[in-house]
């Protein structure tokens, strides 16, 4: 890691705030904004958080769903336990993982994904990998979401974005794209939201 990256990270107000408030990642504030401004996660929801490690989104989700809701954090990598969150290690692209999610949760109200590829620095390649991850998240969401359910996924902008965005539009009654305030300056990431799974 470069010295410039370390300096940027140390100065990042969201990173400092996450450390002070006990969140596992600065990304927690992205979900907090998405959920509070757009109603993606609501009290009593059953939420599946894909690619959940290290757990920042799961922390926000469990706060939002309250005592009557449930949060299931799924990642191929092991993740430290979180109070109130069911942590499941598995590959969400595999049918057996999707079946286990359905068996564990029953009805799912919300699927979240903050997954991102390992950045190579070659933008076209990184964009394509981001779209592939977003497609994977959408495929999994369509397998486990109840009719009327909600979806939020991170994706990098680029020439393949519109095709993915239109696919979300065909799968949900409403959809939109937004850029939370906690997104780093210069980042190409946006979040695509779907409401009312068809």
N, C-alpha and C positions, 0 to 999 in steps of 0.2 A: 504494500500500500504506500502511495506517495505521501510526502510531507504536506503537499497542498490538500490532498483528500483528508488527512488527519486534522489540519487546521479548519477546514470547512465543517467537518463533523463536530469538532469541539465547539465551534461557534453556533451551531445549529440550535435555535431556540426550542424547537420541538423535541430534539433529542434531550436537551437539558431538562425540559419540562417533564418528559416521559420518565427520566431517571428520578426526578424529584417526587413525582406522583406515583411511582411504583409500577409503571407500565413497561412491558418487556420490549416494546419498540415504539419508535416515533409514529409508525403507521397507525397506531391506535387512534390518533386524532383525525385521521382521514375517515375511518369508519364512524367515529363519533359525529362528525359533520354530516356524512351521508345519511346516517340513521336519523339524526334529529331534524335535519332540514327536509328530508325526503321520505321519512317513514318506512325505511326498508326493514328495520327491526323494531318490533313492538312488544309490549308486555305480554307474557304468556306464550310467545312464539317458541317453536322448536327450530333451532338454527343449526345448520351444518356449515362448518368453517373449513374449507378445503385449502391444503397447503398451509396449515395453521401455524407451524413453528416460526418464530419462537413463542407466539401466543398473544401478541398485542391485540389482534382483532377479537380473539376469544374472550379476553378480559373485558373489552367494551361490550361484547354481545351478552355476556352473563350479567353485567350490570343492567342492561336494557331489558332483558326478558323477565327479570325479577324472579321471585320464588316459584311462580307457577310455570315458568318456561324451562327449556333445556338447551344446552349448547354441546355439540359434539365436534371436537377438533380432530381433523384427519390430516395426516401427513405421512409421507414415506419415511421421513426421518423421525427418530425418537424425540419426544417433547417432554419437558419437565411438567409434572402434574400442576393443575390449576384448581383452586377451590371451586367446586360446583360444576366443573367442566369434565365431560367424559372424553378422555384422550384416546384416540384409536390410531394405531400405526398401520398403514396400508396404502396401497397404490390405488387411487380413485379411478384410474382408467380400467381397472380389472373388475369384471362382473361380480366376483366374489366379495370384493370390498363394497361395491354398491349394494349387493344383497345384504351384507352385514349391517350397513347403515339403515336399510329399510327395516330389517329385523329388530334392530336396536331402538329405533326411533318411532316406528310406525309412520304417522303423518309428519311430513317436513314442511314447515311454512316458508323457510328462507334458506337459500344456499348462497354463501359468500366465498369469494376467492380473491386473495391478494397475491396469488402466485406470480412469479416473474422468473424469466430465464437468467442463467448466469451470464452476465454481460461480457461480450467478446470485444466490443469496441467497433465491430463491423455492423453498422446500423441496419442494413437490409436483413442480415442474418438474425440480429437480435429482435427485430420487428416480426419476422416470420416465426421465430420461436415463441414470442409472446402471443401471437395469434393462435398458434397451435395449443398453447396452454389454456387460453381463453376458450377455445373450441372444446377442449377436454372438460373444462369446468362446466360449460353449457350442456354438453352431452350428459354429464353426471347429474346436473340439476334436473334435466328433463326426465331422468330415470327415477329420481327420488322425490321431487316436489309434488305437493298436492295441487289440484286445479285451483287457480287463483293465487298460487304462491309467488314469492318475490326472489329476485336474483340480483347480485352485484358482483362485478368482475373487473379486475384491472387489465388494461391492455395498452400496448404502445401504439401511438398513431403512425400511420404510414399508408402505403398504397393498398394494403389488404384490409384496412380498417373498415371501410364501408361495407364490404361483403359480410364481415362478421356482424357489424351493427344491424344490417338488414335482416340477418338470420335471427338475431334476438327479437327484432320487431315482428317476425313471423311466428315466434314462439310465445310471445306475451302480448297482452292487450295494449299495454303502453310501454314505451322504452325511451330512455334519454341518456345522454353522455354528459359528464361533468368533470371538473378538475377541482378537487378540494384545496382549501387554502394551505394545508400542510404539505402539498406537493412541492418538491424541490424546484427552485428556479432553473429553467433550462431543460427540465425533464419532459419527455414526450408522453408520459403516461396520462391516461384518462381512465375514468371508471364508467362502465356501461351498466345501467340499471334496467331491470325488467320487472314489470308489475302485472299481475294477473296471468299466471301461466295458463296457456290455452289447453 
